[in-house]
Amino acid sequence: MPSSPPDVSQVLLPLGGLVGREVDLDAFLQTLVDRIAITLQADRGTLWLLDPVRRELFSRAAHLPEVAQIRVKLGQGVAGYVAEAGEPVHVPDPRGERRFFADIDRMTGYRTISLAAVPLRDSAGAVYGVLQVLNRLGGGPFTEDDTRKLTDIAAQVSTALQTTSLYQELQRAKDQPQAPVGYFFNRIIGEAPPLKALYRLVQKAAPTDATVLLRGESGCGKELFARAIHVNGPRRDKPFVKVDCAALPAALIENELFGHEKGAFTGADHRVPGKFEAADGGTVFIDELGELPQAVQGKLLRVLQDREFERVGGTQAVKVDVRIVAATHRDLPRMVAEGKFREDLYYRIKVVELLLPPLRERGAEDIERLARHFVATAAKRHRLPVPRLSAAALARLKRYRWPGNVRELENCIESAVVLSEGEISEEHLPLPSLDRALSPAGPTAPEVPAAAPDAPLLLPLAEVERRHILRVLEAVKGNRTAAARTLEIGRNTLARKLKEYGLADEG
C-alpha cells in the first residue's frame, strides 16, 4: 500500500537544520523540490529564481533531465506571469491557455497535462522566485486546494531561503549587475576561478571519509570550508568538533584532544573524555595544525592510521570513528625540512590538500560580492536599515590589499555599517592610509622621505613599477595572461615579479 504524502507543515522538517550551515545549496534546493513534488503528488517540480537585471526567471532546482537550465522572460509562460503579477495560478488543462508557454515542452519533449505555480515573496513582500509543479500523479488536474497547499509551502520555503547566502546573492545582483548570480555553498561567497576550483574539490571530497588539509593565510575562510566538507558528507548529522591549537598552551593540547584518566595528574579526580571521543561518528577539525607540539604529533598519526589512541595517563586503547580535517597557515613542507613537523604525519594528513587563495588574489568582483554580503549581514545582526555602499567606498575597498583577508573585510564592513547613517562613505571605512593600502602583504616597500603636503609623491622606480603592475592586474580582473600582454612582458616575468611582491602564482 503506497505511503501517504507528507503533511504540508512538515516539508522542511528534514532540512531546517541545514539552512544556517555551509551546505551545498544546489543539493539543498534539489532535495527541497523533491519534497515539494512528493507532498503535492506531482511528477515534476521546479524552483525558479528571478534575475532582476535581465528581467528573467531561471530554473535553479528542477526535475529537468533533458536540459541543464531554462530561462523565461518576466511575463512569459505561467511561471513568468506569476512572477510579474505576483499571484498564484493553476492550469487544469494547458490547451488553449494563453499563459502556457508550449516552447518548453517542445524543448524538453515532456508533455505538460496540468500545472500549478505560486510566487516566492520575501519579508518585504517582493517576489524573488516561483514554485511550480507539473502533472499530478495518478491523473487528474491540480485543484485550487493544491494551489493553496503550494502557497503555504512557498511561505515556508521563502522563510528558509531568506536566511541563506543565496537570497543575499540575488539582492547583491541588483547592485552589481556585471557579476551574474552565483553560489555553491551557503555562507561561502565568491566566484573567482581559484574559488570555483576549490568548490569542485570540496564536492568530490565531502562525500568520502578522506582526511583533508586546508592551507592558506589567516582569515581566508579555512573553517568555513572545513564545515562545508563536514555538512555535505555522510557525517553531517554527527558532531563537528573544533580544536584550535594556537589558542591552547602546548601542555594542554594533548589533554584537549585525547582526554585523561582519573589520577593522570594532580587534580584529575575523574576520567575526562577528549575532543576525539566527543566527535565519535563525526568530524574533528584541527585548526592551526602547525602549532601542534611534536610530542602530540605521534599520537595524532596513530589516530589517522589506526583510529585509536590512549587517554593521558591511560594504557587502554580507545577506538574512535572520526574524520579529520586540519588547517594551517604555516609552510608545513618547510617545517618538515627543518625537523619541526613529522614527515610521516604530513603525508598522512594531506590525502586531499586544498589551498585557499588570499582575498587580494580573488579580484575586485569578489571583494564587491563579499562587501555587499557583509553589509546585509551586519545590518541584520545589529537591527539596522541596510545602508548603501557609495562608489568611493567601494573603490577604496577594491584598492586595499587586505592582509587580514576576508576576516579583515568583514570586520571593516561591520564597523562601517554601525557608524554610517544611510550610506557608507570612504571615511566610514577603518582602513590605513592609501600608501599602506596599496602595499601587499609581503616584503616591506622601501621608505621614502616625507614630502610637503602639496608636493607630488616621490617613489623609487621599483615601487612605481610594482604599483603599476598591480593596477593593471586589477583592471583585467586578475587575468595574468592579459596583464602580461598589456604590460608587454612575458608571463614568466610577471609571475616572477608577483612572487617578489608576495603574491603566489595561481598556475
Helices and strands as residue ranges (DSSP letters): G 8-10, G 16-18, H 25-39, E 42-51, E 56-62, E 71-73, H 77-85, E 89-91, H 102-108, E 115-121, E 127-136, H 144-161, H 165-175, H 193-205, E 212-215, H 222-231, E 240-244, G 245-247, H 250-258, E 259-260, E 272-273, H 275-278, E 283-287, G 289-291, H 294-306, E 308-310, E 317-319, E 323-328, H 332-337, H 343-349, E 352-355, G 359-361, H 364-381, E 388-389, H 391-399, H 405-419, E 423-424, G 426-428, H 434-437, H 461-475, H 480-487, H 491-500
